[in-house]
Amino acid sequence: MKRILTIILGFILTAGLAIAAPTKTASKGGTFVEGMRAKKPMIVLLYAPWSPSTQQALKNMASLKKVHGAKANFVSINIADPEAKYYNDLLPIQPNLPHITLFKDKAKISKFIPRECAVDYACVSKRVSRFVR
């Protein structure tokens, strides 16, 4: 079932709904649509500003972008922002925010990094390093 949903999500994103996405988003470091169109892997941090571990996850993403910025696209999306509703509808948002979703081959969801790892720099760095090789 998860594979079918991933295929459907990929079809929706590549079939043209991405074209209708808002041009200005709450994301930092690039937009979700730009990342999906690029050939590089994409690392998406989904966060909520009220989450106590958000600041640590954002710092981790900034550090990872400095290290792997040439190999991957990094996008941080605040799910509380009304402009991010489009992305909230498309992404498999889990209740344990913040978390990181890794995409390869445009819309194919490759990996999910839970909150416990997203706030631990050593853990998330190891996973992202393996992912962007």
Phi and psi in radians as a Rosetta constraint file:
Dihedral C 1 N 2 CA 2 C 2 CIRCULARHARMONIC -1.084 0.35
Dihedral N 2 CA 2 C 2 N 3 CIRCULARHARMONIC -0.679 0.35
Dihedral C 2 N 3 CA 3 C 3 CIRCULARHARMONIC -1.135 0.35
Dihedral N 3 CA 3 C 3 N 4 CIRCULARHARMONIC -0.711 0.35
Dihedral C 3 N 4 CA 4 C 4 CIRCULARHARMONIC -1.105 0.35
Dihedral N 4 CA 4 C 4 N 5 CIRCULARHARMONIC -0.764 0.35
Dihedral C 4 N 5 CA 5 C 5 CIRCULARHARMONIC -1.111 0.35
Dihedral N 5 CA 5 C 5 N 6 CIRCULARHARMONIC -0.665 0.35
Dihedral C 5 N 6 CA 6 C 6 CIRCULARHARMONIC -1.125 0.35
Dihedral N 6 CA 6 C 6 N 7 CIRCULARHARMONIC -0.744 0.35
Dihedral C 6 N 7 CA 7 C 7 CIRCULARHARMONIC -1.117 0.35
Dihedral N 7 CA 7 C 7 N 8 CIRCULARHARMONIC -0.751 0.35
Dihedral C 7 N 8 CA 8 C 8 CIRCULARHARMONIC -1.113 0.35
Dihedral N 8 CA 8 C 8 N 9 CIRCULARHARMONIC -0.777 0.35
Dihedral C 8 N 9 CA 9 C 9 CIRCULARHARMONIC -1.035 0.35
Dihedral N 9 CA 9 C 9 N 10 CIRCULARHARMONIC -0.772 0.35
Dihedral C 9 N 10 CA 10 C 10 CIRCULARHARMONIC -1.069 0.35
Dihedral N 10 CA 10 C 10 N 11 CIRCULARHARMONIC -0.733 0.35
Dihedral C 10 N 11 CA 11 C 11 CIRCULARHARMONIC -1.105 0.35
Dihedral N 11 CA 11 C 11 N 12 CIRCULARHARMONIC -0.792 0.35
Dihedral C 11 N 12 CA 12 C 12 CIRCULARHARMONIC -1.048 0.35
Dihedral N 12 CA 12 C 12 N 13 CIRCULARHARMONIC -0.795 0.35
Dihedral C 12 N 13 CA 13 C 13 CIRCULARHARMONIC -1.202 0.35
Dihedral N 13 CA 13 C 13 N 14 CIRCULARHARMONIC -0.636 0.35
Dihedral C 13 N 14 CA 14 C 14 CIRCULARHARMONIC -1.549 0.35
Dihedral N 14 CA 14 C 14 N 15 CIRCULARHARMONIC -0.254 0.35
Dihedral C 14 N 15 CA 15 C 15 CIRCULARHARMONIC -1.473 0.35
Dihedral N 15 CA 15 C 15 N 16 CIRCULARHARMONIC -0.055 0.35
Dihedral C 15 N 16 CA 16 C 16 CIRCULARHARMONIC 2.284 0.35
Dihedral N 16 CA 16 C 16 N 17 CIRCULARHARMONIC -0.237 0.35
Dihedral C 16 N 17 CA 17 C 17 CIRCULARHARMONIC -1.158 0.35
Dihedral N 17 CA 17 C 17 N 18 CIRCULARHARMONIC -0.475 0.35
Dihedral C 17 N 18 CA 18 C 18 CIRCULARHARMONIC -1.127 0.35
Dihedral N 18 CA 18 C 18 N 19 CIRCULARHARMONIC -0.506 0.35
Dihedral C 18 N 19 CA 19 C 19 CIRCULARHARMONIC -1.175 0.35
Dihedral N 19 CA 19 C 19 N 20 CIRCULARHARMONIC -0.572 0.35
Dihedral C 19 N 20 CA 20 C 20 CIRCULARHARMONIC -1.508 0.35
Dihedral N 20 CA 20 C 20 N 21 CIRCULARHARMONIC 0.074 0.35
Dihedral C 20 N 21 CA 21 C 21 CIRCULARHARMONIC -1.196 0.35
Dihedral N 21 CA 21 C 21 N 22 CIRCULARHARMONIC 2.702 0.35
Dihedral C 21 N 22 CA 22 C 22 CIRCULARHARMONIC -1.089 0.35
Dihedral N 22 CA 22 C 22 N 23 CIRCULARHARMONIC 2.565 0.35
Dihedral C 22 N 23 CA 23 C 23 CIRCULARHARMONIC -1.424 0.35
Dihedral N 23 CA 23 C 23 N 24 CIRCULARHARMONIC -0.529 0.35
Dihedral C 23 N 24 CA 24 C 24 CIRCULARHARMONIC -1.887 0.35
Dihedral N 24 CA 24 C 24 N 25 CIRCULARHARMONIC 2.236 0.35
Dihedral C 24 N 25 CA 25 C 25 CIRCULARHARMONIC -2.239 0.35
Dihedral N 25 CA 25 C 25 N 26 CIRCULARHARMONIC 3.059 0.35
Dihedral C 25 N 26 CA 26 C 26 CIRCULARHARMONIC -1.459 0.35
Dihedral N 26 CA 26 C 26 N 27 CIRCULARHARMONIC 0.028 0.35
Dihedral C 26 N 27 CA 27 C 27 CIRCULARHARMONIC -1.347 0.35
Dihedral N 27 CA 27 C 27 N 28 CIRCULARHARMONIC 2.690 0.35
Dihedral C 27 N 28 CA 28 C 28 CIRCULARHARMONIC -2.062 0.35
Dihedral N 28 CA 28 C 28 N 29 CIRCULARHARMONIC 2.417 0.35
Dihedral C 28 N 29 CA 29 C 29 CIRCULARHARMONIC 1.558 0.35
Dihedral N 29 CA 29 C 29 N 30 CIRCULARHARMONIC 0.294 0.35
Dihedral C 29 N 30 CA 30 C 30 CIRCULARHARMONIC 2.132 0.35
Dihedral N 30 CA 30 C 30 N 31 CIRCULARHARMONIC 2.798 0.35
Dihedral C 30 N 31 CA 31 C 31 CIRCULARHARMONIC -1.682 0.35
Dihedral N 31 CA 31 C 31 N 32 CIRCULARHARMONIC 2.807 0.35
Dihedral C 31 N 32 CA 32 C 32 CIRCULARHARMONIC -1.078 0.35
Dihedral N 32 CA 32 C 32 N 33 CIRCULARHARMONIC -0.754 0.35
Dihedral C 32 N 33 CA 33 C 33 CIRCULARHARMONIC -1.113 0.35
Dihedral N 33 CA 33 C 33 N 34 CIRCULARHARMONIC -0.757 0.35
Dihedral C 33 N 34 CA 34 C 34 CIRCULARHARMONIC -1.061 0.35
Dihedral N 34 CA 34 C 34 N 35 CIRCULARHARMONIC -0.718 0.35
Dihedral C 34 N 35 CA 35 C 35 CIRCULARHARMONIC -1.128 0.35
Dihedral N 35 CA 35 C 35 N 36 CIRCULARHARMONIC -0.660 0.35
Dihedral C 35 N 36 CA 36 C 36 CIRCULARHARMONIC -1.228 0.35
Dihedral N 36 CA 36 C 36 N 37 CIRCULARHARMONIC -0.512 0.35
Dihedral C 36 N 37 CA 37 C 37 CIRCULARHARMONIC -1.397 0.35
Dihedral N 37 CA 37 C 37 N 38 CIRCULARHARMONIC -0.384 0.35
Dihedral C 37 N 38 CA 38 C 38 CIRCULARHARMONIC -1.309 0.35
Dihedral N 38 CA 38 C 38 N 39 CIRCULARHARMONIC 2.778 0.35
Dihedral C 38 N 39 CA 39 C 39 CIRCULARHARMONIC -1.511 0.35
Dihedral N 39 CA 39 C 39 N 40 CIRCULARHARMONIC -0.250 0.35
Dihedral C 39 N 40 CA 40 C 40 CIRCULARHARMONIC -1.371 0.35
Dihedral N 40 CA 40 C 40 N 41 CIRCULARHARMONIC 2.747 0.35
Dihedral C 40 N 41 CA 41 C 41 CIRCULARHARMONIC -1.087 0.35
Dihedral N 41 CA 41 C 41 N 42 CIRCULARHARMONIC 2.752 0.35
Dihedral C 41 N 42 CA 42 C 42 CIRCULARHARMONIC -2.213 0.35
Dihedral N 42 CA 42 C 42 N 43 CIRCULARHARMONIC 2.356 0.35
Dihedral C 42 N 43 CA 43 C 43 CIRCULARHARMONIC -1.978 0.35
Dihedral N 43 CA 43 C 43 N 44 CIRCULARHARMONIC 2.076 0.35
Dihedral C 43 N 44 CA 44 C 44 CIRCULARHARMONIC -2.007 0.35
Dihedral N 44 CA 44 C 44 N 45 CIRCULARHARMONIC 2.139 0.35
Dihedral C 44 N 45 CA 45 C 45 CIRCULARHARMONIC -1.716 0.35
Dihedral N 45 CA 45 C 45 N 46 CIRCULARHARMONIC 2.095 0.35
Dihedral C 45 N 46 CA 46 C 46 CIRCULARHARMONIC -1.793 0.35
Dihedral N 46 CA 46 C 46 N 47 CIRCULARHARMONIC 2.174 0.35
Dihedral C 46 N 47 CA 47 C 47 CIRCULARHARMONIC -2.460 0.35
Dihedral N 47 CA 47 C 47 N 48 CIRCULARHARMONIC 2.826 0.35
Dihedral C 47 N 48 CA 48 C 48 CIRCULARHARMONIC -2.141 0.35
Dihedral N 48 CA 48 C 48 N 49 CIRCULARHARMONIC 2.328 0.35
Dihedral C 48 N 49 CA 49 C 49 CIRCULARHARMONIC -1.102 0.35
Dihedral N 49 CA 49 C 49 N 50 CIRCULARHARMONIC -0.407 0.35
Dihedral C 49 N 50 CA 50 C 50 CIRCULARHARMONIC -1.451 0.35
Dihedral N 50 CA 50 C 50 N 51 CIRCULARHARMONIC -0.148 0.35
Dihedral C 50 N 51 CA 51 C 51 CIRCULARHARMONIC -1.260 0.35
Dihedral N 51 CA 51 C 51 N 52 CIRCULARHARMONIC 2.286 0.35
Dihedral C 51 N 52 CA 52 C 52 CIRCULARHARMONIC -1.144 0.35
Dihedral N 52 CA 52 C 52 N 53 CIRCULARHARMONIC -0.399 0.35
Dihedral C 52 N 53 CA 53 C 53 CIRCULARHARMONIC -1.698 0.35
Dihedral N 53 CA 53 C 53 N 54 CIRCULARHARMONIC 0.126 0.35
Dihedral C 53 N 54 CA 54 C 54 CIRCULARHARMONIC -1.090 0.35
Dihedral N 54 CA 54 C 54 N 55 CIRCULARHARMONIC -0.800 0.35
Dihedral C 54 N 55 CA 55 C 55 CIRCULARHARMONIC -1.047 0.35
Dihedral N 55 CA 55 C 55 N 56 CIRCULARHARMONIC -0.711 0.35
Dihedral C 55 N 56 CA 56 C 56 CIRCULARHARMONIC -1.152 0.35
Dihedral N 56 CA 56 C 56 N 57 CIRCULARHARMONIC -0.716 0.35
Dihedral C 56 N 57 CA 57 C 57 CIRCULARHARMONIC -1.130 0.35
Dihedral N 57 CA 57 C 57 N 58 CIRCULARHARMONIC -0.688 0.35
Dihedral C 57 N 58 CA 58 C 58 CIRCULARHARMONIC -1.147 0.35
Dihedral N 58 CA 58 C 58 N 59 CIRCULARHARMONIC -0.694 0.35
Dihedral C 58 N 59 CA 59 C 59 CIRCULARHARMONIC -1.098 0.35
Dihedral N 59 CA 59 C 59 N 60 CIRCULARHARMONIC -0.738 0.35
Dihedral C 59 N 60 CA 60 C 60 CIRCULARHARMONIC -1.066 0.35
Dihedral N 60 CA 60 C 60 N 61 CIRCULARHARMONIC -0.744 0.35
Dihedral C 60 N 61 CA 61 C 61 CIRCULARHARMONIC -1.112 0.35
Dihedral N 61 CA 61 C 61 N 62 CIRCULARHARMONIC -0.706 0.35
Dihedral C 61 N 62 CA 62 C 62 CIRCULARHARMONIC -1.101 0.35
Dihedral N 62 CA 62 C 62 N 63 CIRCULARHARMONIC -0.721 0.35
Dihedral C 62 N 63 CA 63 C 63 CIRCULARHARMONIC -1.152 0.35
Dihedral N 63 CA 63 C 63 N 64 CIRCULARHARMONIC -0.740 0.35
Dihedral C 63 N 64 CA 64 C 64 CIRCULARHARMONIC -1.135 0.35
Dihedral N 64 CA 64 C 64 N 65 CIRCULARHARMONIC -0.626 0.35
Dihedral C 64 N 65 CA 65 C 65 CIRCULARHARMONIC -1.142 0.35
Dihedral N 65 CA 65 C 65 N 66 CIRCULARHARMONIC -0.643 0.35
Dihedral C 65 N 66 CA 66 C 66 CIRCULARHARMONIC -1.120 0.35
Dihedral N 66 CA 66 C 66 N 67 CIRCULARHARMONIC -0.673 0.35
Dihedral C 66 N 67 CA 67 C 67 CIRCULARHARMONIC -1.398 0.35
Dihedral N 67 CA 67 C 67 N 68 CIRCULARHARMONIC -0.789 0.35
Dihedral C 67 N 68 CA 68 C 68 CIRCULARHARMONIC -1.999 0.35
Dihedral N 68 CA 68 C 68 N 69 CIRCULARHARMONIC 0.294 0.35
Dihedral C 68 N 69 CA 69 C 69 CIRCULARHARMONIC -1.024 0.35
Dihedral N 69 CA 69 C 69 N 70 CIRCULARHARMONIC -0.522 0.35
Dihedral C 69 N 70 CA 70 C 70 CIRCULARHARMONIC -1.388 0.35
Dihedral N 70 CA 70 C 70 N 71 CIRCULARHARMONIC -0.372 0.35
Dihedral C 70 N 71 CA 71 C 71 CIRCULARHARMONIC -1.712 0.35
Dihedral N 71 CA 71 C 71 N 72 CIRCULARHARMONIC -0.301 0.35
Dihedral C 71 N 72 CA 72 C 72 CIRCULARHARMONIC -2.609 0.35
Dihedral N 72 CA 72 C 72 N 73 CIRCULARHARMONIC 2.777 0.35
Dihedral C 72 N 73 CA 73 C 73 CIRCULARHARMONIC -1.656 0.35
Dihedral N 73 CA 73 C 73 N 74 CIRCULARHARMONIC 2.381 0.35
Dihedral C 73 N 74 CA 74 C 74 CIRCULARHARMONIC -2.033 0.35
Dihedral N 74 CA 74 C 74 N 75 CIRCULARHARMONIC 2.211 0.35
Dihedral C 74 N 75 CA 75 C 75 CIRCULARHARMONIC -2.313 0.35
Dihedral N 75 CA 75 C 75 N 76 CIRCULARHARMONIC 2.304 0.35
Dihedral C 75 N 76 CA 76 C 76 CIRCULARHARMONIC -2.016 0.35
Dihedral N 76 CA 76 C 76 N 77 CIRCULARHARMONIC 2.198 0.35
Dihedral C 76 N 77 CA 77 C 77 CIRCULARHARMONIC -2.102 0.35
Dihedral N 77 CA 77 C 77 N 78 CIRCULARHARMONIC 2.135 0.35
Dihedral C 77 N 78 CA 78 C 78 CIRCULARHARMONIC -1.463 0.35
Dihedral N 78 CA 78 C 78 N 79 CIRCULARHARMONIC 1.935 0.35
Dihedral C 78 N 79 CA 79 C 79 CIRCULARHARMONIC -1.284 0.35
Dihedral N 79 CA 79 C 79 N 80 CIRCULARHARMONIC -0.190 0.35
Dihedral C 79 N 80 CA 80 C 80 CIRCULARHARMONIC -1.453 0.35
Dihedral N 80 CA 80 C 80 N 81 CIRCULARHARMONIC -0.294 0.35
Dihedral C 80 N 81 CA 81 C 81 CIRCULARHARMONIC -1.293 0.35
Dihedral N 81 CA 81 C 81 N 82 CIRCULARHARMONIC 2.297 0.35
Dihedral C 81 N 82 CA 82 C 82 CIRCULARHARMONIC -1.032 0.35
Dihedral N 82 CA 82 C 82 N 83 CIRCULARHARMONIC -0.525 0.35
Dihedral C 82 N 83 CA 83 C 83 CIRCULARHARMONIC -1.209 0.35
Dihedral N 83 CA 83 C 83 N 84 CIRCULARHARMONIC -0.319 0.35
Dihedral C 83 N 84 CA 84 C 84 CIRCULARHARMONIC -1.556 0.35
Dihedral N 84 CA 84 C 84 N 85 CIRCULARHARMONIC 0.068 0.35
Dihedral C 84 N 85 CA 85 C 85 CIRCULARHARMONIC -1.007 0.35
Dihedral N 85 CA 85 C 85 N 86 CIRCULARHARMONIC -0.662 0.35
Dihedral C 85 N 86 CA 86 C 86 CIRCULARHARMONIC -0.965 0.35
Dihedral N 86 CA 86 C 86 N 87 CIRCULARHARMONIC -0.796 0.35
Dihedral C 86 N 87 CA 87 C 87 CIRCULARHARMONIC -1.291 0.35
Dihedral N 87 CA 87 C 87 N 88 CIRCULARHARMONIC -0.591 0.35
Dihedral C 87 N 88 CA 88 C 88 CIRCULARHARMONIC -1.070 0.35
Dihedral N 88 CA 88 C 88 N 89 CIRCULARHARMONIC -0.633 0.35
Dihedral C 88 N 89 CA 89 C 89 CIRCULARHARMONIC -1.243 0.35
Dihedral N 89 CA 89 C 89 N 90 CIRCULARHARMONIC -0.513 0.35
Dihedral C 89 N 90 CA 90 C 90 CIRCULARHARMONIC -1.607 0.35
Dihedral N 90 CA 90 C 90 N 91 CIRCULARHARMONIC -0.584 0.35
Dihedral C 90 N 91 CA 91 C 91 CIRCULARHARMONIC -1.538 0.35
Dihedral N 91 CA 91 C 91 N 92 CIRCULARHARMONIC 2.566 0.35
Dihedral C 91 N 92 CA 92 C 92 CIRCULARHARMONIC -1.358 0.35
Dihedral N 92 CA 92 C 92 N 93 CIRCULARHARMONIC 1.437 0.35
Dihedral C 92 N 93 CA 93 C 93 CIRCULARHARMONIC -1.363 0.35
Dihedral N 93 CA 93 C 93 N 94 CIRCULARHARMONIC 2.202 0.35
Dihedral C 93 N 94 CA 94 C 94 CIRCULARHARMONIC -1.668 0.35
Dihedral N 94 CA 94 C 94 N 95 CIRCULARHARMONIC 2.745 0.35
Dihedral C 94 N 95 CA 95 C 95 CIRCULARHARMONIC -1.258 0.35
Dihedral N 95 CA 95 C 95 N 96 CIRCULARHARMONIC -0.271 0.35
Dihedral C 95 N 96 CA 96 C 96 CIRCULARHARMONIC -1.612 0.35
Dihedral N 96 CA 96 C 96 N 97 CIRCULARHARMONIC 1.342 0.35
Dihedral C 96 N 97 CA 97 C 97 CIRCULARHARMONIC -1.521 0.35
Dihedral N 97 CA 97 C 97 N 98 CIRCULARHARMONIC 2.628 0.35
Dihedral C 97 N 98 CA 98 C 98 CIRCULARHARMONIC -1.416 0.35
Dihedral N 98 CA 98 C 98 N 99 CIRCULARHARMONIC 2.725 0.35
Dihedral C 98 N 99 CA 99 C 99 CIRCULARHARMONIC -2.575 0.35
Dihedral N 99 CA 99 C 99 N 100 CIRCULARHARMONIC 2.892 0.35
Dihedral C 99 N 100 CA 100 C 100 CIRCULARHARMONIC -2.107 0.35
Dihedral N 100 CA 100 C 100 N 101 CIRCULARHARMONIC 2.354 0.35
Dihedral C 100 N 101 CA 101 C 101 CIRCULARHARMONIC -2.018 0.35
Dihedral N 101 CA 101 C 101 N 102 CIRCULARHARMONIC 2.319 0.35
Dihedral C 101 N 102 CA 102 C 102 CIRCULARHARMONIC -1.874 0.35
Dihedral N 102 CA 102 C 102 N 103 CIRCULARHARMONIC 2.256 0.35
Dihedral C 102 N 103 CA 103 C 103 CIRCULARHARMONIC -2.039 0.35
Dihedral N 103 CA 103 C 103 N 104 CIRCULARHARMONIC 2.400 0.35
Dihedral C 103 N 104 CA 104 C 104 CIRCULARHARMONIC -2.282 0.35
Dihedral N 104 CA 104 C 104 N 105 CIRCULARHARMONIC 2.766 0.35
Dihedral C 104 N 105 CA 105 C 105 CIRCULARHARMONIC 0.965 0.35
Dihedral N 105 CA 105 C 105 N 106 CIRCULARHARMONIC 0.901 0.35
Dihedral C 105 N 106 CA 106 C 106 CIRCULARHARMONIC 1.088 0.35
Dihedral N 106 CA 106 C 106 N 107 CIRCULARHARMONIC -1.674 0.35
Dihedral C 106 N 107 CA 107 C 107 CIRCULARHARMONIC -1.651 0.35
Dihedral N 107 CA 107 C 107 N 108 CIRCULARHARMONIC 0.084 0.35
Dihedral C 107 N 108 CA 108 C 108 CIRCULARHARMONIC -1.446 0.35
Dihedral N 108 CA 108 C 108 N 109 CIRCULARHARMONIC 2.068 0.35
Dihedral C 108 N 109 CA 109 C 109 CIRCULARHARMONIC -1.316 0.35
Dihedral N 109 CA 109 C 109 N 110 CIRCULARHARMONIC 2.099 0.35
Dihedral C 109 N 110 CA 110 C 110 CIRCULARHARMONIC -1.688 0.35
Dihedral N 110 CA 110 C 110 N 111 CIRCULARHARMONIC -0.800 0.35
Dihedral C 110 N 111 CA 111 C 111 CIRCULARHARMONIC -2.548 0.35
Dihedral N 111 CA 111 C 111 N 112 CIRCULARHARMONIC 2.750 0.35
Dihedral C 111 N 112 CA 112 C 112 CIRCULARHARMONIC -2.190 0.35
Dihedral N 112 CA 112 C 112 N 113 CIRCULARHARMONIC 2.221 0.35
Dihedral C 112 N 113 CA 113 C 113 CIRCULARHARMONIC -1.930 0.35
Dihedral N 113 CA 113 C 113 N 114 CIRCULARHARMONIC 2.012 0.35
Dihedral C 113 N 114 CA 114 C 114 CIRCULARHARMONIC -1.255 0.35
Dihedral N 114 CA 114 C 114 N 115 CIRCULARHARMONIC 2.980 0.35
Dihedral C 114 N 115 CA 115 C 115 CIRCULARHARMONIC -0.952 0.35
Dihedral N 115 CA 115 C 115 N 116 CIRCULARHARMONIC -0.773 0.35
Dihedral C 115 N 116 CA 116 C 116 CIRCULARHARMONIC -0.994 0.35
Dihedral N 116 CA 116 C 116 N 117 CIRCULARHARMONIC -0.650 0.35
Dihedral C 116 N 117 CA 117 C 117 CIRCULARHARMONIC -1.485 0.35
Dihedral N 117 CA 117 C 117 N 118 CIRCULARHARMONIC -0.595 0.35
Dihedral C 117 N 118 CA 118 C 118 CIRCULARHARMONIC -1.096 0.35
Dihedral N 118 CA 118 C 118 N 119 CIRCULARHARMONIC -0.513 0.35
Dihedral C 118 N 119 CA 119 C 119 CIRCULARHARMONIC -1.636 0.35
Dihedral N 119 CA 119 C 119 N 120 CIRCULARHARMONIC -0.117 0.35
Dihedral C 119 N 120 CA 120 C 120 CIRCULARHARMONIC -1.794 0.35
Dihedral N 120 CA 120 C 120 N 121 CIRCULARHARMONIC 1.906 0.35
Dihedral C 120 N 121 CA 121 C 121 CIRCULARHARMONIC -1.051 0.35
Dihedral N 121 CA 121 C 121 N 122 CIRCULARHARMONIC -0.707 0.35
Dihedral C 121 N 122 CA 122 C 122 CIRCULARHARMONIC -1.079 0.35
Dihedral N 122 CA 122 C 122 N 123 CIRCULARHARMONIC -0.750 0.35
Dihedral C 122 N 123 CA 123 C 123 CIRCULARHARMONIC -1.167 0.35
Dihedral N 123 CA 123 C 123 N 124 CIRCULARHARMONIC -0.891 0.35
Dihedral C 123 N 124 CA 124 C 124 CIRCULARHARMONIC -1.193 0.35
Dihedral N 124 CA 124 C 124 N 125 CIRCULARHARMONIC -0.618 0.35
Dihedral C 124 N 125 CA 125 C 125 CIRCULARHARMONIC -1.101 0.35
Dihedral N 125 CA 125 C 125 N 126 CIRCULARHARMONIC -0.741 0.35
Dihedral C 125 N 126 CA 126 C 126 CIRCULARHARMONIC -1.088 0.35
Dihedral N 126 CA 126 C 126 N 127 CIRCULARHARMONIC -0.792 0.35
Dihedral C 126 N 127 CA 127 C 127 CIRCULARHARMONIC -1.182 0.35
Dihedral N 127 CA 127 C 127 N 128 CIRCULARHARMONIC -0.744 0.35
Dihedral C 127 N 128 CA 128 C 128 CIRCULARHARMONIC -1.190 0.35
Dihedral N 128 CA 128 C 128 N 129 CIRCULARHARMONIC -0.683 0.35
Dihedral C 128 N 129 CA 129 C 129 CIRCULARHARMONIC -1.034 0.35
Dihedral N 129 CA 129 C 129 N 130 CIRCULARHARMONIC -0.769 0.35
Dihedral C 129 N 130 CA 130 C 130 CIRCULARHARMONIC -1.136 0.35
Dihedral N 130 CA 130 C 130 N 131 CIRCULARHARMONIC -0.649 0.35
Dihedral C 130 N 131 CA 131 C 131 CIRCULARHARMONIC -1.194 0.35
Dihedral N 131 CA 131 C 131 N 132 CIRCULARHARMONIC -0.723 0.35
Dihedral C 131 N 132 CA 132 C 132 CIRCULARHARMONIC -1.496 0.35
Dihedral N 132 CA 132 C 132 N 133 CIRCULARHARMONIC -0.052 0.35
